[in-house]
Amino acid sequence: MTATDPGLHGSHTAHGTCHHDCPDSCGWQVTVTDGVAVQLRGNPAHPYSAGELCPKVNRFLDRVYSPDRITTPLRRVGAKGEGRFEPIGWDEALAEIAARFGEIVATDGPGAILPFISAGNQSALAMLFPERFWNRLGAIELTGALCGAVAGAGTASTLGSGRALDPTELRHSKLILLWGTNTRLTNRHLWPTIEAARADGAQVVVIDPVRTITADSADWFVQPLPGTDVALALAMMHVLVRDRLVDTEWVQAHTIGFDELAAHVAEWTPERAAATCGVPVADIERLANLYGTIRPVAIRTLIGAEHHEHGAMFFRAISCLPALVGAWRDRGGGYARSVGVWSEALVDGLRLMRPALRPAPRRELPMVRLAEVLDPAFTPPVRALFVIGGNPLVVVPNAEGVRRGLERADLFTVVHEQFLTDTARYADLVLPATTQIESLDVVPAWGHLWLGWNEPAIAPVGEAVSNSELHRRLARAMGFTEPELHADDEAILREAMPDVDLDELRRTGWVRAPYPEDGRPYPDGGFPTPSGKVELLSARLAAQGHPALPTHLAARESLGGDPELAARFPFALLTPKQHTRFLNSSYSQLPKHGPLEDGPYVEMVAADADRLGVIDGQCVVVHNDRAELELPVRISTRLRPGVVAIPWGWWGRHHPDGRTANALTNDTITDWGGGVSYSDTLVAIRPR
């Protein structure tokens, strides 16, 4: 939109889609008067969100028009981390980036330049089109992900792909296990579907190490110790086999490895599992019996449980359960996780990213080990960091290691941002980014099947540019002439979505990803594994050095892992999302969002506080070998003894000592899928 567009005169309404890294991807409407957005509200016609927005997005215009928003390129004039900058022009900023990149390429090669692209905007253009530029440059490629990849990889090891049940099909279920997901908080628009199923007689069971608001709303809450869910699943399998609750006909037709699995779980009695996961034997027996006798039965999970050293094994194990009881036969039966993989039929990611632009294979480094990658001793060294759509100093594990890397005088850091985040304070250059209501894009959802259109409602505020426009400017500054680096947004989308009528999508606002009309993704088998069946026994995993059968393995940094480590650090630390007005590290600094959350703090049960000799509100030091944090205590009944929690997402400025929850967290890479072991973190606590 330009100054001559009709949208800057009179009033109009623009239809868009929320871009946040959230499963709900809500539809919204923006009312604009004389070029200014005056109202943003939910679109009542949206087929999933139906007009409701969360407390964060209800105040989205506070973000757009915040006086703290970055609206011009900035150059650092103070020390790294001090947050002192001066405004400069785009031409000057781009010239400096091109010159520095040119020097680095000449001396160290493009493999010394690290783009850190995260999911601050999960729209297709915003996340994927930038890869064209980085492919052409030949920069480092980050592998793995902070969230999502492990769940998909674990599921695929059993089912052959990440494709599973559409969660809205839970409307037809009679037993719903919400396993490791806080639906009412992090997937709020699915809750009415679950309540509708309950009204028709469904039972809802929540399995989670934290008593969440979802657990409080369930028919039954089961609370295993962190990282022990696979033991619970194996005991459920034991009972299913022992009590002949297995759907033998379906298992014989559509699985491989049942006999081996049955022999394997014979050792996992409810008594053994109870000793491991802390769930009473009677509860394990009851849970397995419910699962084996009620139909349709469904398991719903998201990404929380993947944040363990053996996170992929969790998804591997629970995706075996539906096969044992033939749950895939039934509408409303099976296993539901992210459905973003279904959108691959609509948006061709490879066409957006253009890997053929690479002059040579890119150097690969793990996303979750950013602290190690930025360490001065890392070889060969990283000389430049370019952050897009993320705030790694808050969201990446081992955050104090990340901070030490950002402090390096020889690291050239550029951040594309809307606000001066903790990470941006360490940048040499900060470039102004548009918000979602200022840019054109499409948004694939991972909590429902509807891909949404996003129409820009207003012109970019100040000199802000979208992710796609930024990378067109970078390509020009670097002298890259390939036409695909300079294509406009609409042309890029038409190319990447050849089977979608883009004009119709723009008019209607959404299109549904292909999914079986009867609601059953695998009613008659046809799983995309090499065998065409559910692989209860996986030769592929065995060939990669993993157990062929679902196996409980204790993480080293867990209460059931290394005894010496657990003796030094006797508390298991969780860092859950338990706030309603900010998401990850977004919104927490805005005056009408963060203060309403009353944090941060360290949460523990009264018995642990008594043993430590501390009381509610008292400041303590939470520490391990990575860092220490000073926080007030909050006495809680939501946790088990030996487990503490610090809500994550708060910026350093909100913490008494400037360090965040992820200063403490474990950056061990998961078993497979390239994820991170946030929730396998041990700490000690002492009064301040």
C-alpha positions in Angstrom: 0.0 0.0 0.0 1.3 3.4 -0.9 0.4 7.0 0.0 -1.7 7.2 -3.2 -3.8 4.1 -2.5 -7.5 4.5 -1.8 -7.0 2.7 1.5 -5.4 5.9 2.9 -8.5 7.9 2.4 -11.9 7.1 3.8 -12.7 3.9 5.6 -12.3 0.2 4.6 -12.0 -3.2 6.2 -9.1 -5.6 5.5 -9.3 -9.3 6.2 -6.3 -11.1 7.6 -4.9 -14.0 9.6 -2.9 -14.0 12.8 0.7 -15.0 12.1 1.7 -16.1 15.6 3.4 -19.4 16.4 0.2 -20.7 17.8 -2.0 -23.6 16.5 -5.1 -21.5 16.2 -4.2 -19.1 13.3 -7.3 -17.0 13.9 -9.0 -14.9 11.2 -9.4 -11.2 11.9 -10.8 -8.0 10.4 -9.1 -4.6 10.5 -11.1 -1.4 10.2 -9.1 1.4 8.7 -10.0 5.1 8.6 -7.9 7.5 6.6 -4.9 5.1 6.6 -5.0 4.4 10.4 -6.1 1.1 11.8 -8.8 1.9 14.4 -10.1 -1.5 15.2 -9.0 -5.1 15.0 -11.5 -7.8 15.9 -12.1 -11.5 15.2 -13.7 -12.5 11.9 -17.0 -14.1 12.8 -17.1 -16.0 9.5 -13.8 -17.8 10.1 -14.4 -21.5 10.0 -12.3 -22.3 13.0 -11.8 -19.2 15.3 -15.4 -18.0 14.6 -14.7 -14.4 15.7 -12.9 -14.9 18.9 -9.3 -13.6 19.4 -7.1 -14.3 22.4 -6.2 -11.6 25.0 -2.9 -11.0 23.2 -4.3 -10.2 19.8 -7.3 -8.3 21.1 -4.8 -5.5 21.8 -2.8 -6.0 18.6 -3.1 -2.3 17.6 -1.3 -1.4 20.8 1.7 -3.2 19.3 1.3 -1.6 15.9 1.2 1.9 17.2 3.3 1.5 20.3 5.6 4.5 20.9 8.4 2.1 21.6 8.2 0.6 18.1 11.3 0.7 15.9 10.4 2.7 12.7 13.8 3.4 11.2 17.1 1.6 10.8 19.3 2.0 13.9 23.1 1.7 14.4 24.6 0.9 17.8 26.5 3.7 19.4 26.9 2.2 22.9 28.4 -1.1 24.2 26.7 -4.3 23.1 23.8 -4.9 25.4 23.6 -1.3 26.5 20.7 -0.5 24.1 22.0 2.8 22.7 21.4 3.4 19.0 21.2 6.2 16.5 18.9 6.3 13.5 20.4 5.9 10.0 18.9 5.6 6.5 18.2 2.3 4.7 20.8 2.9 2.0 23.5 3.4 4.7 22.4 0.3 6.6 22.3 -1.9 3.5 25.6 -0.7 2.3 27.2 -1.5 5.7 25.6 -5.0 5.6 26.8 -5.7 2.1 30.3 -4.5 2.9 30.6 -6.6 6.1 29.2 -9.6 4.4 31.6 -9.1 1.5 34.6 -9.0 3.8 33.5 -12.1 5.7 32.9 -14.1 2.5 36.3 -13.0 1.2 38.2 -14.0 4.4 36.1 -16.8 5.9 33.6 -17.8 3.3 29.8 -17.6 3.4 29.8 -20.4 5.9 30.7 -17.9 8.6 27.4 -16.0 8.2 24.5 -17.3 10.3 20.9 -16.4 9.5 18.7 -17.2 12.6 15.1 -17.3 11.2 12.5 -18.2 13.8 8.7 -18.4 14.0 7.9 -14.9 15.2 5.9 -14.7 12.0 4.9 -18.2 10.8 3.4 -16.9 7.5 4.7 -18.5 4.3 6.5 -15.6 2.7 7.9 -14.3 6.1 9.4 -17.7 7.0 10.3 -19.3 3.7 11.0 -16.7 1.0 14.1 -15.4 2.9 15.8 -18.7 2.3 16.2 -17.8 -1.4 18.7 -15.1 -0.4 20.5 -17.2 2.1 20.7 -20.1 -0.4 22.2 -17.7 -3.0 24.7 -16.4 -0.5 25.6 -19.9 0.7 25.2 -19.0 4.3 24.9 -21.4 7.3 21.8 -23.5 7.4 20.3 -24.2 10.8 19.1 -27.7 11.3 16.5 -28.9 13.7 14.1 -26.6 15.5 13.2 -25.3 18.9 9.7 -26.7 18.5 7.7 -29.0 16.2 10.4 -31.0 14.4 10.7 -33.7 17.1 7.0 -34.4 17.3 6.8 -34.8 13.5 9.9 -37.1 13.4 8.7 -39.2 16.3 5.3 -39.7 14.7 6.8 -40.4 11.3 8.9 -43.2 12.8 5.7 -45.1 13.6 3.2 -43.9 11.0 5.5 -43.0 8.1 4.7 -39.2 8.1 3.5 -36.5 10.5 0.0 -36.8 9.1 -2.5 -37.7 11.7 -6.0 -36.9 12.9 -7.6 -33.5 12.3 -8.2 -32.3 15.9 -11.7 -31.0 15.1 -12.6 -34.7 14.6 -12.5 -35.0 18.4 -16.1 -33.9 18.2 -16.9 -37.5 17.4 -14.7 -39.1 20.2 -16.0 -40.8 23.3 -12.7 -40.8 25.2 -10.1 -38.0 24.7 -6.7 -38.1 26.2 -5.1 -34.7 26.2 -1.5 -35.8 26.7 1.1 -33.1 27.4 -1.0 -30.2 26.0 -2.7 -27.3 27.8 -5.5 -26.9 25.3 -7.5 -24.2 27.1 -4.5 -21.9 27.2 -2.4 -22.7 24.1 -5.1 -24.1 21.7 -8.2 -22.3 23.1 -10.3 -22.5 19.9 -10.3 -26.3 20.1 -11.8 -26.4 23.6 -15.4 -25.8 22.3 -15.0 -28.9 20.1 -14.0 -30.9 23.2 -16.9 -29.5 25.2 -19.3 -30.5 22.5 -18.0 -34.0 22.6 -18.4 -34.1 26.4 -21.9 -32.9 26.0 -22.5 -36.1 23.9 -20.9 -38.3 26.6 -17.2 -38.1 26.0 -14.8 -38.4 28.9 -11.7 -36.1 28.9 -8.5 -37.2 30.6 -5.5 -34.8 30.9 -2.0 -36.3 31.3 0.5 -33.7 32.3 3.3 -33.1 34.9 1.7 -29.7 35.7 -1.9 -29.2 36.9 -2.9 -26.8 34.2 -6.2 -24.9 33.6 -7.0 -27.7 31.2 -6.4 -30.3 33.9 -8.7 -28.4 36.2 -11.5 -28.7 33.5 -11.0 -32.4 32.7 -13.0 -35.3 34.0 -9.7 -36.9 35.3 -6.2 -35.7 35.7 -3.1 -38.0 35.7 0.2 -36.4 36.7 3.3 -38.3 35.8 6.8 -37.1 36.7 8.4 -35.1 33.9 10.0 -37.2 31.2 8.4 -40.5 32.3 5.4 -40.6 29.9 6.9 -43.4 27.8 7.0 -45.6 30.9 3.3 -44.8 31.4 2.5 -45.6 27.7 4.4 -48.9 27.9 2.4 -50.0 31.0 -0.8 -49.1 29.1 0.3 -51.4 26.3 1.1 -54.1 28.9 -2.5 -54.0 30.2 -4.0 -53.9 26.7 -2.1 -57.1 25.8 -2.5 -58.8 29.2 -6.3 -58.2 29.3 -6.9 -59.0 25.6 -8.1 -55.5 24.8 -6.1 -55.4 21.5 -8.0 -55.2 18.2 -6.3 -58.4 16.9 -7.9 -58.2 13.5 -6.8 -54.6 12.8 -3.3 -55.3 14.3 -2.8 -58.3 12.1 -3.8 -56.5 9.0 -2.2 -53.1 9.5 0.9 -53.4 11.8 4.2 -55.0 11.9 6.1 -56.1 15.0 3.2 -56.8 17.4 4.7 -60.0 18.8 8.0 -58.3 19.5 6.2 -55.4 21.1 4.0 -57.7 23.2 7.1 -59.5 24.5 8.8 -56.1 25.2 6.0 -54.6 27.2 5.5 -57.8 29.3 8.2 -56.4 31.6 6.4 -53.0 31.9 3.9 -53.9 34.6 1.8 -51.2 36.1 3.9 -51.7 39.3 7.1 -51.0 37.5 5.7 -48.0 35.7 4.3 -46.6 38.9 7.7 -46.7 40.5 9.1 -44.8 37.5 6.5 -42.2 36.7 4.8 -41.7 40.1 1.3 -42.6 38.9 -0.5 -45.0 41.2 -0.9 -48.6 39.9 -4.7 -48.3 40.1 -4.7 -45.2 37.9 -2.5 -46.9 35.3 -4.9 -49.9 35.3 -7.9 -47.6 35.0 -6.4 -45.5 32.2 -5.4 -48.5 30.1 -8.8 -50.1 30.7 -10.7 -47.0 29.6 -8.4 -46.7 26.5 -9.0 -50.3 25.5 -12.8 -50.4 26.0 -14.2 -47.1 24.8 -14.6 -46.2 21.2 -14.0 -43.9 19.4 -10.9 -43.1 21.4 -8.4 -40.3 20.5 -5.1 -39.0 21.9 -4.4 -35.3 21.4 -1.0 -33.9 21.9 1.1 -30.9 20.7 4.7 -30.0 21.2 5.3 -29.7 25.0 6.4 -33.3 25.5 9.0 -33.1 22.8 11.3 -31.0 24.9 13.1 -33.9 26.5 16.3 -35.6 25.5 14.1 -38.6 24.4 11.3 -36.4 23.1 10.9 -38.2 19.8 10.5 -41.5 21.6 7.4 -40.0 23.4 5.7 -39.4 20.1 6.9 -42.8 18.8 5.4 -44.5 21.8 2.0 -42.8 22.0 1.5 -43.1 18.2 1.6 -46.9 18.6 -1.3 -46.9 21.0 -4.1 -46.2 18.5 -3.0 -49.1 16.4 -3.3 -51.6 19.2 -7.0 -50.8 19.8 -7.9 -50.3 16.1 -8.7 -46.6 16.8 -8.0 -45.6 13.3 -11.2 -47.5 12.2 -13.5 -45.0 13.8 -14.4 -41.4 13.0 -13.1 -39.5 16.0 -10.5 -42.2 16.7 -6.7 -42.1 16.4 -4.0 -39.6 17.3 -4.0 -35.9 16.7 -1.0 -33.6 16.7 0.0 -30.7 14.4 -1.9 -30.7 11.1 0.4 -28.3 9.4 1.8 -31.2 7.3 -1.6 -31.4 5.5 -1.1 -27.9 4.2 2.0 -29.0 2.2 -0.5 -29.9 -0.6 -1.4 -26.2 -0.8 2.0 -24.4 -0.3 5.2 -25.8 -2.0 7.9 -24.9 0.4 10.7 -25.8 -2.0 9.4 -23.3 -4.6 9.4 -20.6 -1.9 13.0 -21.4 -0.8 14.7 -22.3 -4.1 17.5 -24.6 -2.8 18.8 -24.8 -6.4 20.2 -21.2 -5.9 22.9 -22.6 -3.6 26.4 -22.3 -5.2 27.5 -25.3 -3.0 26.1 -27.3 -0.1 25.5 -25.0 2.9 27.3 -25.5 6.2 24.9 -27.0 8.7 24.7 -26.1 12.4 22.1 -27.1 15.0 19.6 -24.3 15.9 19.3 -25.4 19.5 23.0 -25.1 20.2 23.3 -21.4 19.5 25.3 -20.8 22.7 27.9 -23.3 21.4 27.8 -22.0 17.9 28.5 -18.4 19.0 31.2 -19.3 21.4 34.6 -17.6 20.5 36.2 -21.1 20.6 33.8 -22.6 18.1 35.7 -23.6 14.9 35.4 -22.5 12.2 34.0 -19.4 13.8 30.7 -17.6 13.1 31.5 -14.0 12.1 28.0 -12.6 11.4 24.5 -13.3 12.9 21.3 -12.1 11.2 18.2 -12.5 13.4 14.7 -12.6 11.7 11.5 -13.3 13.5 13.1 -14.3 16.8 14.5 -13.2 20.2 17.1 -15.9 20.8 18.4 -14.4 24.0 15.0 -15.2 25.6 13.8 -18.3 23.7 17.0 -20.4 23.2 18.3 -22.7 25.9 21.5 -22.0 27.7 20.8 -18.3 27.2 23.7 -17.0 29.2 26.0 -18.8 26.7 24.1 -17.0 23.9 24.6 -13.7 25.7 28.4 -14.3 25.9 28.4 -15.0 22.2 26.4 -11.8 21.4 28.9 -9.8 23.4 31.8 -10.7 21.1 33.3 -7.6 19.5 34.1 -9.6 16.3 30.5 -10.8 15.8 28.6 -8.6 13.3 25.0 -8.8 14.4 21.9 -7.6 12.5 18.3 -7.9 13.9 15.1 -7.3 12.0 12.6 -6.3 14.6 9.6 -4.3 15.7 10.9 -3.6 19.3 14.3 -3.3 21.0 14.2 -6.9 22.4 16.9 -8.4 24.6 18.6 -9.7 21.5 18.3 -6.5 19.5 20.2 -4.6 22.3 23.3 -6.5 21.3 22.9 -5.8 17.6 25.2 -3.6 15.5 22.3 -2.8 13.2 18.6 -3.0 14.0 16.2 -2.9 11.0 12.5 -2.0 11.3 10.0 -4.8 10.6 6.4 -4.6 9.6 3.6 -6.1 11.7 1.1 -8.5 10.1 -1.4 -5.8 9.3 1.2 -4.1 7.1 2.2 -7.0 4.9 0.8 -9.4 2.3 1.1 -13.1 3.1 -0.7 -16.5 3.5 -0.7 -18.3 6.8 -0.6 -22.1 7.0 -2.1 -23.3 10.3 -0.8 -26.1 12.4 -3.9 -26.5 14.7 -6.6 -26.7 11.9 -6.9 -27.3 8.2 -7.6 -23.8 7.0 -4.9 -21.8 5.2 -5.6 -18.1 5.6 -5.0 -15.0 3.5 -3.5 -11.9 5.0 -4.3 -8.6 3.3 -2.2 -5.5 4.3 -4.6 -3.1 6.1 -2.3 -0.1 6.3 0.9 1.2 4.9 4.1 0.2 6.7 4.6 2.3 9.8 7.6 4.6 9.4 10.3 2.8 7.3 9.4 -0.7 8.3 9.6 -3.5 5.7 8.4 -7.0 5.6 10.6 -10.0 5.7 10.2 -10.5 1.9 11.0 -6.9 1.1 14.0 -6.9 3.4 15.5 -9.8 1.5 14.8 -8.2 -1.9 16.8 -5.2 -0.6 19.6 -7.4 0.6 19.8 -9.1 -2.7 20.1 -5.8 -4.5 22.7 -4.6 -2.0 24.8 -7.7 -2.6 24.5 -7.3 -6.4 22.6 -10.6 -6.9 20.7 -10.5 -10.2 18.7 -13.7 -10.2 15.1 -12.8 -11.0 13.6 -15.1 -8.3 15.3 -13.0 -5.7 13.5 -9.9 -6.8 10.0 -11.2 -7.5 7.1 -9.4 -5.8 5.0 -11.0 -3.1 1.9 -11.9 -5.2 4.0 -13.5 -8.0 5.9 -15.5 -5.4 2.7 -16.8 -3.9 1.2 -17.7 -7.3 4.3 -19.7 -8.1 4.4 -21.5 -4.7 0.6 -22.3 -4.8 0.0 -23.6 -8.3 -3.2 -25.6 -7.3 -4.8 -22.7 -5.4 -6.9 -20.0 -7.0 -5.2 -17.1 -5.4 -7.8 -14.6 -6.5 -10.5 -16.8 -4.9 -8.4 -17.2 -1.7 -8.0 -13.4 -1.5 -11.7 -13.0 -1.9 -12.9 -15.6 0.6 -10.0 -15.4 3.1 -9.2 -19.1 3.5 -9.0 -22.4 1.8 -9.1 -25.9 3.4 -6.2 -28.3 3.0 -7.1 -31.7 1.5 -8.2 -34.2 4.1 -10.4 -37.3 3.9 -14.1 -36.4 3.8 -15.1 -39.0 6.2 -12.7 -37.7 8.8 -10.5 -40.8 9.0 -7.0 -40.5 7.7 -6.1 -44.2 7.9 -9.4 -46.2 8.1 -8.1 -49.1 5.9 -4.3 -48.8 6.6 -2.2 -47.4 3.7 0.3 -45.8 6.0 3.3 -44.2 4.2 5.9 -46.4 5.8 8.1 -48.7 3.8 5.9 -51.6 4.9 2.6 -49.7 4.3 1.7 -50.5 7.9 2.1 -49.0 11.4 5.6 -49.9 12.4 5.4 -51.0 16.0 8.9 -52.5 15.4 11.1 -50.1 13.3 14.0 -51.5 11.4 14.7 -47.9 10.2 15.2 -46.7 13.8 17.4 -49.6 14.6 19.6 -48.9 11.6 20.0 -45.3 12.9 21.1 -46.6 16.3 17.8 -46.1 18.2 15.7 -48.8 19.9 13.6 -50.7 17.4 10.7 -50.8 19.9 9.2 -48.0 22.0 11.6 -47.7 25.0 11.7 -45.7 28.2 15.1 -44.0 28.6 16.0 -41.6 31.4 17.6 -38.4 30.3 21.0 -37.7 31.9 19.8 -34.4 33.3 16.7 -35.8 35.0 15.9 -37.1 38.5 16.0 -40.6 37.1 19.2 -40.0 35.1 22.7 -39.3 36.5 22.6 -39.8 40.3 25.6 -37.5 40.9 24.0 -34.7 38.9 20.6 -35.2 40.7 22.4 -35.1 44.1 23.9 -31.7 43.3 20.7 -30.4 41.7 17.7 -32.1 43.3 14.8 -30.3 41.5 13.5 -30.9 38.1 12.8 -27.5 36.4 9.9 -26.9 34.0 9.5 -23.7 32.0 5.9 -23.8 30.9 3.8 -21.3 29.0 1.3 -20.3 31.6 0.4 -16.8 30.6 -2.5 -15.5 28.6 -1.4 -12.1 27.5 1.9 -12.8 25.8 3.3 -15.5 23.5 6.8 -16.8 23.7 8.7 -13.5 24.0 6.1 -11.3 22.2 3.9 -8.8 24.0 5.5 -9.2 27.5 7.1 -5.8 27.4 3.9 -4.0 26.4 2.4 -2.0 29.3 -1.1 -3.5 29.0 0.0 -7.1 28.7 3.0 -8.1 30.8 2.1 -6.6 34.2 -1.2 -8.4 34.2 0.7 -11.7 34.4 2.3 -11.1 37.8 5.7 -12.6 37.2 8.2 -14.0 36.8 8.7 -16.3 39.8 9.7 -19.8 40.8 6.8 -22.0 41.6 7.0 -24.9 44.1 4.9 -27.0 46.4 4.7 -26.1 50.1 6.6 -29.3 51.2 9.6 -28.3 49.1 9.4 -24.7 50.4 9.3 -26.0 54.0 12.4 -28.2 53.4 14.2 -25.2 52.0 13.1 -22.9 54.8 11.5 -20.4 52.5 8.0 -18.8 52.4 5.8 -17.4 49.6 7.2 -14.2 48.1 10.7 -14.7 49.5 13.5 -14.3 47.0 15.6 -17.4 46.3 18.5 -18.2 44.0 17.7 -21.0 41.4 21.0 -22.3 40.0 22.9 -25.0 38.1 26.1 -25.2 36.2 24.8 -22.9 33.4 23.6 -19.9 35.4 21.7 -18.7 38.5 18.5 -16.6 38.7 17.1 -14.6 41.6 13.3 -15.0 41.8 10.5 -14.7 44.3 8.9 -18.0 45.4 5.3 -18.8 44.6 3.7 -21.6 46.7 1.6 -23.8 44.4 -0.5 -27.0 44.4 0.0 -27.5 40.6 3.3 -29.4 40.8 4.6 -32.5 42.4 7.3 -32.5 45.1 10.7 -32.2 43.6 9.4 -30.3 40.5 9.6 -26.5 40.2 8.5 -24.2 37.4 9.5 -20.8 36.1 7.2 -19.3 33.4 9.2 -18.4 30.4 8.9 -15.6 27.9 9.7 -12.7 30.2 12.5 -10.5 29.0 15.6 -9.8 31.0 14.2 -6.4 32.2 11.4 -8.3 34.0 13.8 -10.5 36.0 15.5 -9.1 39.2 19.0 -9.9 37.9 18.4 -9.5 34.2 18.6 -13.2 33.4 15.7 -15.2 32.0 14.3 -18.7 32.6 16.3 -20.1 29.6 19.6 -19.1 31.3 19.1 -22.4 33.2 17.7 -24.7 30.5 19.4 -27.7 28.9 20.5 -27.4 25.3 21.1 -31.1 24.7 19.8 -32.2 21.3 16.9 -34.6 21.3 17.2 -38.3 20.3 16.1 -37.5 16.8 14.4 -34.6 15.1 17.0 -32.0 16.1 15.0 -30.5 19.0 16.0 -29.3 22.5 15.8 -30.8 26.0 14.4 -27.7 27.8 12.4 -29.9 30.2 15.3 -32.1 31.2 16.9 -29.5 33.4 18.0 -29.9 37.0 18.5 -27.1 39.5 19.2 -26.4 43.1 17.6 -23.6 45.1 18.9 -21.7 48.1 17.6 -18.6 50.0 19.1 -15.4 48.8 
